[in-house]
Amino acid sequence: MNVLATLIIGAIAGWLGSTIFKGGGLGLIGDIIVGILGSFVGYFLLGMLGINLGEGWLGAILTGAIGAIVILFLARLIFKKK
């Protein structure tokens, strides 16, 4: 059940991050990957700042979305379209 919850939270966080950041639509798999990676980035960055968005699903989704936005921002800087 933990793997399924991780995939669901990752998909929601990735979708939310790409919606807020106005990403180019990565599709379901791309949103899941960005959301899961974003969770790691979000927990790391927010932890360094001493910020905790709470426990449970909502905190995980918000943290993952913040991390996904950071990842999408960096990806846009690196792979800038001309």
C-alpha angles and dihedrals in degrees: 000000000000092000092051091048090049091052092048093047090045092051093049093044093047093047092047092047094049091046093051093042092044092237124182095257112265098198126238097299093044092049091050092050094046091045094051093045088043090056091059092046092045094049090047096048096041090045090054089053093046093243123141119186093195139265129288134035098321095052091047092049094048093046091047091048092052090049091046090053090052091049093048091048092051092045090053090051093049099040098036112174116229 
